[in-house]
Amino acid sequence: MLRFGVIGVLSTIAFALLYLVLQYVMPAQLANFLSLLITAIANTWANRRLTFGVRGRRGAVKHQAQGLVIFGLAWLVTSGSLLVLHLVRADAGPQAEIIVLTAANLLATVMRFVLLRLWVFRSQRTPAPTRTEPRTSRDEVTSRDEPSRRDAPARQEVTSS
């Protein structure tokens, strides 16, 4: 959860900086769309690798495609917030827009986490191992996922060249 939060904060900062630059050369909605798209792709990659521990190319295209679906939902939230802002205050400037977009992005971030966890990366999640036998004092010293050195057969070291 901490990694997701750090990635989210960095994505929000990147989004805000991109938006502030782009909104000077294009309409606010287009600046929002492009800023969100760029940061969504980077966000999905970072969360895939750092939050959910998925490495390698297997599933990467599928995960990015699912991330783009989540992007679409986030874009509806943020573009809707900009639309409402400009309906309420037609003269709203970049500062008001970035405040509204940041609030909308917080909502979108919660939605993104839930969808990444329950939909995109659900197959990568493995449940914690369950124990059927009572714990012993030996269990506290050794890892429950690995046999103790005493119980493990002698291993030969394999070196790769």
Secondary structure by P-SEA (a helix, b strand, c coil): caaaaaaaaaaaaaaaaaaaaaaacccaaaaaaaaaaaaaaaaaaaaaccccccccccaaaaaaaaaaaaaaaaaaaaaaaaaaaaaacccccaaaaaaaaaaaaaaaaaaaaaaaacccccccccccccccccccaaaaaccccccccccccbbbbbbcc
